[in-house]
Amino acid sequence: MNEGALRAVKIAAIVMAVLIVLGTTTLFVMMAKRGMGSATPTAAMAPMEIAQIAAILYEPPGTRIAGITAVADRLAVQLTGGGADRIVLLDPRTGQVAGRVALAR
């Protein structure tokens, strides 16, 4: 092979290596974006309703909220202090107490 042909093969090899690196990087970036989820809503996603509820829990003095979590269609509010630890279940649509879970006294 002459020098011109060798030079062309070297250039082609370098270009192919760069394309492989760029393609692999693009693939990993796209996979990472899909794995994290999109922060912007898509047309297929229904808009989320942000509900605001007001709930007054009549609990003994010294009671504090230790945690809140969603359970099925209720909010479970974990209360500590002011007596035995307990959980109050709230209906998020109305803000009314739907139930209580406590240890027997």
TIVO-2410 file (N, C-alpha, C; in nm, 3 decimals):
# residues 105
REC num residu      c1      c2      c3 atome chaine
REC   1      M   0.083  -0.117   0.000     N      A
REC   1      M   0.000   0.000   0.000    CA      A
REC   1      M   0.088   0.124   0.000     C      A
REC   2      N   0.039   0.225  -0.063     N      A
REC   2      N   0.117   0.347  -0.066    CA      A
REC   2      N   0.079   0.436   0.052     C      A
REC   3      E   0.150   0.547   0.066     N      A
REC   3      E   0.128   0.636   0.180    CA      A
REC   3      E  -0.010   0.700   0.178     C      A
REC   4      G  -0.063   0.732   0.066     N      A
REC   4      G  -0.195   0.794   0.055    CA      A
REC   4      G  -0.304   0.702   0.104     C      A
REC   5      A  -0.293   0.573   0.070     N      A
REC   5      A  -0.393   0.476   0.113    CA      A
REC   5      A  -0.386   0.455   0.264     C      A
REC   6      L  -0.265   0.447   0.318     N      A
REC   6      L  -0.249   0.431   0.463    CA      A
REC   6      L  -0.305   0.551   0.539     C      A
REC   7      R  -0.280   0.668   0.484     N      A
REC   7      R  -0.332   0.790   0.548    CA      A
REC   7      R  -0.485   0.790   0.548     C      A
REC   8      A  -0.548   0.748   0.439     N      A
REC   8      A  -0.693   0.742   0.430    CA      A
REC   8      A  -0.749   0.640   0.529     C      A
REC   9      V  -0.682   0.526   0.546     N      A
REC   9      V  -0.727   0.424   0.641    CA      A
REC   9      V  -0.718   0.478   0.784     C      A
REC  10      K  -0.610   0.550   0.815     N      A
REC  10      K  -0.594   0.608   0.949    CA      A
REC  10      K  -0.705   0.710   0.978     C      A
REC  11      I  -0.732   0.796   0.881     N      A
REC  11      I  -0.837   0.897   0.898    CA      A
REC  11      I  -0.973   0.830   0.917     C      A
REC  12      A  -1.000   0.728   0.837     N      A
REC  12      A  -1.127   0.656   0.849    CA      A
REC  12      A  -1.140   0.590   0.986     C      A
REC  13      A  -1.031   0.532   1.035     N      A
REC  13      A  -1.033   0.466   1.166    CA      A
REC  13      A  -1.058   0.568   1.277     C      A
REC  14      I  -0.997   0.685   1.268     N      A
REC  14      I  -1.016   0.789   1.369    CA      A
REC  14      I  -1.160   0.839   1.366     C      A
REC  15      V  -1.213   0.863   1.246     N      A
REC  15      V  -1.352   0.911   1.234    CA      A
REC  15      V  -1.448   0.807   1.291     C      A
REC  16      M  -1.427   0.680   1.262     N      A
REC  16      M  -1.515   0.575   1.314    CA      A
REC  16      M  -1.506   0.566   1.466     C      A
REC  17      A  -1.387   0.582   1.521     N      A
REC  17      A  -1.371   0.577   1.667    CA      A
REC  17      A  -1.446   0.693   1.732     C      A
REC  18      V  -1.435   0.812   1.674     N      A
REC  18      V  -1.506   0.928   1.728    CA      A
REC  18      V  -1.657   0.905   1.720     C      A
REC  19      L  -1.706   0.852   1.610     N      A
REC  19      L  -1.849   0.824   1.597    CA      A
REC  19      L  -1.897   0.721   1.699     C      A
REC  20      I  -1.817   0.621   1.725     N      A
REC  20      I  -1.853   0.519   1.825    CA      A
REC  20      I  -1.862   0.582   1.964     C      A
REC  21      V  -1.764   0.666   1.998     N      A
REC  21      V  -1.765   0.732   2.130    CA      A
REC  21      V  -1.885   0.824   2.142     C      A
REC  22      L  -1.914   0.904   2.039     N      A
REC  22      L  -2.029   0.994   2.043    CA      A
REC  22      L  -2.161   0.917   2.053     C      A
REC  23      G  -2.174   0.811   1.977     N      A
REC  23      G  -2.295   0.731   1.980    CA      A
REC  23      G  -2.317   0.665   2.116     C      A
REC  24      T  -2.210   0.612   2.175     N      A
REC  24      T  -2.220   0.549   2.306    CA      A
REC  24      T  -2.256   0.652   2.413     C      A
REC  25      T  -2.196   0.769   2.406     N      A
REC  25      T  -2.227   0.875   2.502    CA      A
REC  25      T  -2.373   0.918   2.489     C      A
REC  26      T  -2.420   0.936   2.367     N      A
REC  26      T  -2.560   0.973   2.345    CA      A
REC  26      T  -2.654   0.866   2.400     C      A
REC  27      L  -2.620   0.740   2.379     N      A
REC  27      L  -2.703   0.630   2.430    CA      A
REC  27      L  -2.712   0.633   2.581     C      A
REC  28      F  -2.599   0.652   2.649     N      A
REC  28      F  -2.600   0.656   2.795    CA      A
REC  28      F  -2.676   0.777   2.848     C      A
REC  29      V  -2.662   0.892   2.783     N      A
REC  29      V  -2.735   1.011   2.827    CA      A
REC  29      V  -2.885   0.991   2.812     C      A
REC  30      M  -2.928   0.934   2.701     N      A
REC  30      M  -3.072   0.909   2.680    CA      A
REC  30      M  -3.126   0.808   2.781     C      A
REC  31      M  -3.048   0.704   2.811     N      A
REC  31      M  -3.091   0.605   2.909    CA      A
REC  31      M  -3.102   0.669   3.048     C      A
REC  32      A  -3.008   0.756   3.082     N      A
REC  32      A  -3.012   0.822   3.212    CA      A
REC  32      A  -3.133   0.914   3.223     C      A
REC  33      K  -3.165   0.987   3.117     N      A
REC  33      K  -3.281   1.076   3.119    CA      A
REC  33      K  -3.410   0.997   3.133     C      A
REC  34      R  -3.422   0.886   3.065     N      A
REC  34      R  -3.543   0.804   3.075    CA      A
REC  34      R  -3.553   0.740   3.212     C      A
REC  35      G  -3.439   0.702   3.269     N      A
REC  35      G  -3.439   0.641   3.401    CA      A
REC  35      G  -3.480   0.737   3.510     C      A
REC  36      M  -3.442   0.864   3.498     N      A
REC  36      M  -3.476   0.964   3.598    CA      A
REC  36      M  -3.617   1.016   3.579     C      A
REC  37      G  -3.672   1.000   3.463     N      A
REC  37      G  -3.805   1.053   3.435    CA      A
REC  37      G  -3.793   1.197   3.391     C      A
REC  38      S  -3.895   1.240   3.325     N      A
REC  38      S  -3.896   1.375   3.272    CA      A
REC  38      S  -3.964   1.470   3.368     C      A
REC  39      A  -3.905   1.585   3.389     N      A
REC  39      A  -3.965   1.684   3.478    CA      A
REC  39      A  -4.075   1.763   3.408     C      A
REC  40      T  -4.074   1.761   3.275     N      A
REC  40      T  -4.176   1.834   3.202    CA      A
REC  40      T  -4.287   1.738   3.162     C      A
REC  41      P  -4.412   1.778   3.179     N      A
REC  41      P  -4.522   1.688   3.144    CA      A
REC  41      P  -4.533   1.671   2.993     C      A
REC  42      T  -4.571   1.552   2.951     N      A
REC  42      T  -4.593   1.525   2.810    CA      A
REC  42      T  -4.741   1.535   2.781     C      A
REC  43      A  -4.777   1.536   2.655     N      A
REC  43      A  -4.917   1.548   2.616    CA      A
REC  43      A  -4.998   1.428   2.664     C      A
REC  44      A  -4.935   1.311   2.677     N      A
REC  44      A  -5.006   1.191   2.719    CA      A
REC  44      A  -5.038   1.192   2.868     C      A
REC  45      M  -4.967   1.274   2.945     N      A
REC  45      M  -4.988   1.277   3.088    CA      A
REC  45      M  -5.103   1.371   3.121     C      A
REC  46      A  -5.192   1.327   3.209     N      A
REC  46      A  -5.301   1.413   3.253    CA      A
REC  46      A  -5.246   1.511   3.355     C      A
REC  47      P  -5.296   1.633   3.354     N      A
REC  47      P  -5.246   1.729   3.453    CA      A
REC  47      P  -5.286   1.686   3.593     C      A
REC  48      M  -5.193   1.702   3.685     N      A
REC  48      M  -5.219   1.664   3.823    CA      A
REC  48      M  -5.296   1.775   3.893     C      A
REC  49      E  -5.391   1.735   3.973     N      A
REC  49      E  -5.464   1.830   4.053    CA      A
REC  49      E  -5.392   1.846   4.186     C      A
REC  50      I  -5.375   1.967   4.227     N      A
REC  50      I  -5.313   1.993   4.356    CA      A
REC  50      I  -5.426   2.027   4.453     C      A
REC  51      A  -5.448   1.937   4.546     N      A
REC  51      A  -5.557   1.955   4.640    CA      A
REC  51      A  -5.505   2.027   4.764     C      A
REC  52      Q  -5.583   2.118   4.811     N      A
REC  52      Q  -5.553   2.185   4.936    CA      A
REC  52      Q  -5.664   2.151   5.034     C      A
REC  53      I  -5.624   2.093   5.146     N      A
REC  53      I  -5.723   2.058   5.247    CA      A
REC  53      I  -5.688   2.128   5.377     C      A
REC  54      A  -5.788   2.151   5.454     N      A
REC  54      A  -5.769   2.206   5.588    CA      A
REC  54      A  -5.826   2.105   5.685     C      A
REC  55      A  -5.743   2.061   5.776     N      A
REC  55      A  -5.787   1.964   5.876    CA      A
REC  55      A  -5.740   2.011   6.012     C      A
REC  56      I  -5.830   2.013   6.107     N      A
REC  56      I  -5.795   2.047   6.243    CA      A
REC  56      I  -5.808   1.920   6.326     C      A
REC  57      L  -5.698   1.879   6.384     N      A
REC  57      L  -5.697   1.760   6.468    CA      A
REC  57      L  -5.702   1.805   6.613     C      A
REC  58      Y  -5.806   1.769   6.683     N      A
REC  58      Y  -5.818   1.805   6.824    CA      A
REC  58      Y  -5.746   1.699   6.906     C      A
REC  59      E  -5.621   1.726   6.937     N      A
REC  59      E  -5.534   1.634   7.009    CA      A
REC  59      E  -5.485   1.701   7.136     C      A
REC  60      P  -5.440   1.622   7.234     N      A
REC  60      P  -5.393   1.679   7.361    CA      A
REC  60      P  -5.270   1.768   7.340     C      A
REC  61      P  -5.249   1.863   7.431     N      A
REC  61      P  -5.129   1.947   7.422    CA      A
REC  61      P  -5.003   1.862   7.425     C      A
REC  62      G  -4.901   1.904   7.353     N      A
REC  62      G  -4.775   1.830   7.344    CA      A
REC  62      G  -4.772   1.733   7.228     C      A
REC  63      T  -4.882   1.720   7.156     N      A
REC  63      T  -4.887   1.631   7.041    CA      A
REC  63      T  -4.813   1.695   6.924     C      A
REC  64      R  -4.736   1.614   6.854     N      A
REC  64      R  -4.668   1.663   6.734    CA      A
REC  64      R  -4.680   1.560   6.623     C      A
REC  65      I  -4.671   1.608   6.499     N      A
REC  65      I  -4.680   1.520   6.383    CA      A
REC  65      I  -4.541   1.461   6.358     C      A
REC  66      A  -4.531   1.329   6.361     N      A
REC  66      A  -4.404   1.260   6.338    CA      A
REC  66      A  -4.386   1.224   6.191     C      A
REC  67      G  -4.496   1.212   6.119     N      A
REC  67      G  -4.486   1.177   5.977    CA      A
REC  67      G  -4.623   1.172   5.912     C      A
REC  68      I  -4.622   1.188   5.780     N      A
REC  68      I  -4.744   1.178   5.701    CA      A
REC  68      I  -4.713   1.094   5.578     C      A
REC  69      T  -4.804   1.002   5.545     N      A
REC  69      T  -4.786   0.922   5.425    CA      A
REC  69      T  -4.923   0.891   5.364     C      A
REC  70      A  -4.924   0.865   5.235     N      A
REC  70      A  -5.047   0.828   5.166    CA      A
REC  70      A  -5.068   0.678   5.176     C      A
REC  71      V  -5.189   0.638   5.213     N      A
REC  71      V  -5.225   0.497   5.223    CA      A
REC  71      V  -5.357   0.481   5.148     C      A
REC  72      A  -5.351   0.414   5.033     N      A
REC  72      A  -5.468   0.398   4.946    CA      A
REC  72      A  -5.526   0.536   4.918     C      A
REC  73      D  -5.650   0.559   4.959     N      A
REC  73      D  -5.713   0.690   4.934    CA      A
REC  73      D  -5.719   0.774   5.060     C      A
REC  74      R  -5.631   0.750   5.154     N      A
REC  74      R  -5.627   0.822   5.282    CA      A
REC  74      R  -5.486   0.877   5.307     C      A
REC  75      L  -5.479   0.974   5.396     N      A
REC  75      L  -5.351   1.022   5.447    CA      A
REC  75      L  -5.337   0.971   5.589     C      A
REC  76      A  -5.226   0.903   5.617     N      A
REC  76      A  -5.200   0.854   5.752    CA      A
REC  76      A  -5.106   0.953   5.819     C      A
REC  77      V  -5.152   1.011   5.929     N      A
REC  77      V  -5.075   1.110   6.004    CA      A
REC  77      V  -5.031   1.044   6.135     C      A
REC  78      Q  -4.900   1.029   6.152     N      A
REC  78      Q  -4.846   0.967   6.272    CA      A
REC  78      Q  -4.826   1.076   6.377     C      A
REC  79      L  -4.888   1.057   6.494     N      A
REC  79      L  -4.881   1.155   6.602    CA      A
REC  79      L  -4.806   1.096   6.721     C      A
REC  80      T  -4.721   1.178   6.782     N      A
REC  80      T  -4.650   1.136   6.903    CA      A
REC  80      T  -4.669   1.243   7.010     C      A
REC  81      G  -4.647   1.207   7.133     N      A
REC  81      G  -4.662   1.301   7.244    CA      A
REC  81      G  -4.808   1.320   7.278     C      A
REC  82      G  -4.832   1.378   7.396     N      A
REC  82      G  -4.970   1.402   7.438    CA      A
REC  82      G  -5.045   1.273   7.464     C      A
REC  83      G  -4.974   1.167   7.500     N      A
REC  83      G  -5.037   1.038   7.524    CA      A
REC  83      G  -4.968   0.930   7.442     C      A
REC  84      A  -5.038   0.821   7.420     N      A
REC  84      A  -4.980   0.711   7.342    CA      A
REC  84      A  -4.963   0.752   7.196     C      A
REC  85      D  -4.860   0.700   7.131     N      A
REC  85      D  -4.843   0.726   6.988    CA      A
REC  85      D  -4.963   0.670   6.914     C      A
REC  86      R  -5.002   0.739   6.807     N      A
REC  86      R  -5.121   0.698   6.734    CA      A
REC  86      R  -5.113   0.744   6.589     C      A
REC  87      I  -5.203   0.691   6.508     N      A
REC  87      I  -5.212   0.727   6.367    CA      A
REC  87      I  -5.356   0.771   6.341     C      A
REC  88      V  -5.370   0.886   6.276     N      A
REC  88      V  -5.501   0.938   6.238    CA      A
REC  88      V  -5.511   0.929   6.086     C      A
REC  89      L  -5.620   0.870   6.038     N      A
REC  89      L  -5.642   0.859   5.894    CA      A
REC  89      L  -5.734   0.972   5.849     C      A
REC  90      L  -5.687   1.049   5.749     N      A
REC  90      L  -5.765   1.161   5.698    CA      A
REC  90      L  -5.812   1.134   5.556     C      A
REC  91      D  -5.933   1.178   5.526     N      A
REC  91      D  -5.984   1.175   5.390    CA      A
REC  91      D  -5.932   1.302   5.321     C      A
REC  92      P  -5.845   1.290   5.220     N      A
REC  92      P  -5.785   1.409   5.160    CA      A
REC  92      P  -5.885   1.496   5.083     C      A
REC  93      R  -5.998   1.441   5.044     N      A
REC  93      R  -6.097   1.522   4.971    CA      A
REC  93      R  -6.172   1.615   5.063     C      A
REC  94      T  -6.199   1.570   5.186     N      A
REC  94      T  -6.281   1.650   5.277    CA      A
REC  94      T  -6.203   1.706   5.395     C      A
REC  95      G  -6.088   1.646   5.427     N      A
REC  95      G  -6.012   1.688   5.544    CA      A
REC  95      G  -6.066   1.631   5.674     C      A
REC  96      Q  -6.167   1.544   5.667     N      A
REC  96      Q  -6.228   1.485   5.785    CA      A
REC  96      Q  -6.149   1.363   5.832     C      A
REC  97      V  -6.153   1.337   5.961     N      A
REC  97      V  -6.089   1.219   6.019    CA      A
REC  97      V  -6.169   1.097   5.976     C      A
REC  98      A  -6.103   1.003   5.909     N      A
REC  98      A  -6.170   0.882   5.860    CA      A
REC  98      A  -6.149   0.764   5.954     C      A
REC  99      G  -6.052   0.773   6.042     N      A
REC  99      G  -6.028   0.665   6.136    CA      A
REC  99      G  -5.907   0.694   6.223     C      A
REC 100      R  -5.892   0.614   6.327     N      A
REC 100      R  -5.779   0.627   6.418    CA      A
REC 100      R  -5.723   0.489   6.448     C      A
REC 101      V  -5.593   0.484   6.465     N      A
REC 101      V  -5.526   0.361   6.505    CA      A
REC 101      V  -5.441   0.396   6.626     C      A
REC 102      A  -5.466   0.326   6.738     N      A
REC 102      A  -5.390   0.352   6.861    CA      A
REC 102      A  -5.379   0.223   6.941     C      A
REC 103      L  -5.283   0.221   7.030     N      A
REC 103      L  -5.269   0.108   7.120    CA      A
REC 103      L  -5.374   0.120   7.231     C      A
REC 104      A  -5.423   0.005   7.277     N      A
REC 104      A  -5.521   0.006   7.386    CA      A
REC 104      A  -5.456   0.060   7.511     C      A
REC 105      R  -5.531   0.134   7.589     N      A
REC 105      R  -5.474   0.195   7.710    CA      A
REC 105      R  -5.499   0.109   7.830     C      A
***
